[in-house]
Amino acid sequence: MKLTIGFSPCPNDTFIFDALVNHRIDTQGLSFDVRLEDVQTLNEWAIEGRLDITKISYGTLPLLLEQYVLLNSGGALGKGVGPLLISKTQRHLADVPDLSVAIPGENTTAHLLFQLAFPNARKKTFMVFHEVEAAVLSGAVDAGVIIHENRFTYQQKGLVKLIDLGEYWENRMHVPIPLGGIVAKRSLGIAVARQVDQLIRESLQSARKASPGISNYVKQHAQEMSEQVMRQHIDLYVNDFSLDLGETGRASVNMLPGLSGKTASDIFLS
């Protein structure tokens, strides 16, 4: 059985899925047609129902539940992993609603968190995540929300942090921040979804056994990142929640706006 699967080219995703899509584990009769795209594109494709299995931003999850179920493994969730709002100069947070701000995609968790922190902000420009820093540096926008490896490089470029939006969530909700999860089409059936969920877990376990080495698959998609930044990226975003959401992870997901009134079977793979 061949399934379409989508995830980002970022090191945390390629690290998790490497052994699965490159057949370094027994995939039990399943094969995968891989689509590597930025998370906003994956969010849009998920809304359209284009892929069988896909990474999504948790901010998009409430829009997907009729077609998809959330798997237990493969996602990014934790403490100290949230997006940052950065600028060229230090600014008062009270002034943020009046600033022009670059956001890494309309349907991303980064946008959701920014909206929670600054509900009155209106001057938003949506772009691919790796374009945000350049937009701030050029003065095209006053500030930007950065994710992924930009967390490790923004200070080298003279940019300053205005607020950690992940910390804002953690302090307000008292749960880890859910960034991105893996969903499977409900039409695949529960047995196939469970099989894929287990295979993703095995793929991550395989990668961890080979750690701290970084595979060629991760390197070739890492957009000229240094190995140090790749390792920082993986260490930050891949953790025990990536193996299994567990009760704490599920509680965190349940805090997302738009999930009020939903039951566990509406959201999670049982």
C-alpha positions in Angstrom: 0.0 0.0 0.0 1.4 3.4 -1.0 0.6 6.5 1.0 1.4 10.2 0.4 3.2 11.7 3.3 4.3 15.3 3.8 6.7 17.0 6.2 9.1 19.9 6.2 12.8 19.8 5.2 13.7 21.0 8.6 16.1 18.8 10.6 13.6 17.8 13.3 11.2 16.4 10.6 13.9 14.7 8.4 15.5 13.3 11.6 12.2 11.7 12.6 11.1 10.4 9.2 14.5 9.4 7.7 14.4 5.7 8.6 10.8 5.4 7.6 10.9 6.9 4.2 14.3 5.5 3.3 13.3 2.0 4.4 15.9 1.6 7.2 13.1 0.0 9.2 10.6 -2.7 8.2 7.6 -0.7 6.9 5.3 -3.8 6.9 4.1 -3.5 3.4 3.7 0.3 3.3 5.6 2.6 1.0 5.6 6.4 1.0 5.4 9.1 -1.7 7.2 11.9 0.1 6.4 15.6 -0.3 8.8 18.0 1.4 7.3 21.5 1.9 7.2 24.4 4.3 4.7 24.0 7.0 2.3 26.7 5.7 2.0 24.8 2.4 1.4 21.6 4.3 -1.3 23.3 6.3 -3.0 24.5 3.1 -2.7 21.0 1.6 -4.2 19.5 4.7 -7.2 21.8 4.6 -7.6 20.6 1.0 -7.2 17.0 2.0 -4.4 16.4 -0.4 -2.1 14.0 1.5 -2.7 10.8 3.4 -0.3 11.6 6.2 1.1 15.0 6.9 2.8 17.3 9.4 0.6 20.3 10.3 0.7 23.3 12.6 -1.4 22.8 15.6 -3.0 26.1 14.9 -4.6 24.5 11.8 -5.9 21.3 13.6 -9.4 22.6 14.4 -10.0 23.0 10.7 -9.0 19.4 9.9 -10.8 17.1 12.2 -13.5 16.0 9.8 -10.9 14.6 7.5 -7.9 13.8 9.7 -7.1 12.3 13.1 -4.0 13.3 15.2 -1.4 10.6 15.6 0.5 10.1 18.9 4.0 10.3 17.4 6.2 12.5 15.2 5.2 15.9 16.4 6.8 18.9 18.0 5.6 19.9 21.5 7.5 21.0 24.6 8.7 23.8 26.8 11.0 26.5 25.6 10.3 25.7 22.0 8.0 28.4 20.9 8.4 31.1 18.3 10.1 34.4 19.1 9.0 38.0 18.1 12.1 39.8 17.1 13.1 43.3 15.8 16.1 45.4 14.9 15.8 47.5 18.0 14.2 47.0 21.5 10.6 48.1 21.6 7.9 48.3 24.2 5.4 45.4 24.0 2.6 48.0 24.2 3.7 49.3 20.8 3.5 45.9 19.1 -0.1 46.2 17.9 0.9 49.3 15.9 4.0 47.7 14.3 4.1 45.9 10.9 4.9 42.3 11.6 6.0 39.4 9.4 4.4 36.1 10.2 5.6 32.7 9.0 2.2 31.6 7.4 -1.4 32.4 8.2 -2.3 28.9 9.4 0.7 28.4 11.6 0.9 27.9 15.3 3.2 30.9 15.3 0.4 33.1 14.0 -2.0 31.6 16.5 0.3 32.4 19.4 1.0 35.9 18.1 -2.8 36.5 17.9 -3.2 35.3 21.5 -0.5 37.7 22.7 -1.4 40.6 20.5 -5.1 40.3 19.5 -5.3 43.9 18.3 -2.3 43.7 15.9 -3.5 44.3 12.3 -0.4 45.1 10.2 0.6 41.5 9.5 2.4 40.2 6.4 2.5 36.5 5.8 5.6 34.9 4.3 7.6 31.7 4.3 9.4 31.3 7.6 13.0 31.7 6.2 12.1 35.1 4.7 11.1 36.7 8.0 14.6 37.6 9.3 15.5 39.3 6.0 12.3 41.3 6.0 13.1 42.6 9.5 16.7 43.4 8.6 15.7 45.3 5.4 13.2 47.4 7.2 10.3 46.0 5.1 8.6 45.2 8.4 9.1 46.5 12.0 9.2 43.1 13.6 8.9 39.4 12.8 7.9 36.1 14.3 10.7 33.5 13.8 10.6 29.7 14.1 12.9 26.8 13.5 16.6 27.4 13.1 16.3 31.2 13.1 16.0 30.9 16.9 19.7 30.1 16.9 20.9 32.7 14.5 18.9 35.9 14.9 21.3 37.4 17.5 24.3 36.9 15.2 22.5 39.2 12.8 22.0 42.0 15.4 18.3 41.3 16.0 16.7 41.4 19.4 14.0 39.4 21.1 10.9 41.3 22.1 9.0 38.3 23.5 9.1 34.6 23.6 5.6 33.6 22.4 6.0 30.1 23.7 6.7 31.3 27.2 3.6 33.5 26.9 1.6 30.4 26.2 3.2 28.3 28.9 2.7 31.0 31.6 -0.9 31.5 30.6 -2.0 27.9 30.0 0.4 26.1 32.3 1.0 23.3 29.7 3.8 22.8 27.1 3.4 24.5 23.7 2.0 22.4 20.9 3.8 23.4 17.7 3.2 20.8 15.1 1.6 17.3 14.9 1.2 14.5 12.4 -2.3 13.7 11.1 -3.7 10.8 9.1 -6.7 10.7 6.9 -9.7 9.1 8.7 -10.5 7.4 5.4 -7.4 5.2 5.7 -9.0 3.4 8.6 -8.0 3.0 12.2 -5.7 -0.1 11.5 -3.6 1.7 8.9 -3.4 4.9 11.0 -2.2 2.9 14.0 0.4 1.1 11.8 1.8 4.4 10.5 1.8 5.8 14.1 3.9 2.9 15.2 6.3 3.1 12.2 6.9 6.8 12.9 7.8 5.9 16.5 10.2 3.2 15.3 11.7 5.6 12.8 12.5 8.1 15.5 13.9 5.4 17.8 16.2 4.3 15.0 17.4 7.9 14.5 18.0 8.2 18.2 20.2 5.1 18.3 22.4 6.6 15.6 22.6 10.0 17.4 24.5 12.2 17.8 25.5 11.5 14.2 23.5 13.4 11.6 22.5 11.4 8.5 23.0 12.5 4.9 19.3 12.7 4.5 19.0 15.4 7.2 22.1 17.3 5.8 20.9 17.4 2.2 17.6 19.1 3.2 19.0 21.4 5.9 19.4 24.5 3.6 23.2 25.1 4.2 22.8 24.9 8.0 25.9 24.1 10.0 26.0 20.8 11.7 26.0 22.6 15.1 22.7 24.4 14.2 21.2 21.1 12.9 22.0 19.4 16.2 20.6 22.4 18.2 17.5 22.2 16.0 17.0 18.5 16.6 17.7 18.7 20.3 15.2 21.5 20.8 12.2 20.2 18.8 12.6 16.4 19.1 11.8 15.0 22.6 9.8 12.4 24.3 6.6 14.1 23.2 7.7 13.3 19.7 7.6 9.6 20.6 4.2 9.8 22.2 2.0 12.7 23.2 0.9 11.0 26.4 -1.6 12.6 28.8 0.4 15.8 29.2 0.7 16.3 25.4 -3.0 15.6 24.9 -3.9 18.1 27.6 -1.8 20.7 25.9 -3.5 20.1 22.5 -6.9 20.3 24.2 -6.0 23.9 25.2 -6.0 25.1 21.6 -8.6 27.6 20.5 -11.2 26.0 18.4 -11.2 22.6 20.1 -13.7 23.5 22.8 -16.5 20.8 23.0 -14.4 18.2 21.0 -14.1 14.7 22.5 -10.9 12.7 22.5 -12.2 10.6 19.6 -12.8 13.8 17.6 -9.1 14.6 17.8 -6.8 11.8 18.8 -5.9 8.4 17.4 -7.1 5.8 20.0 
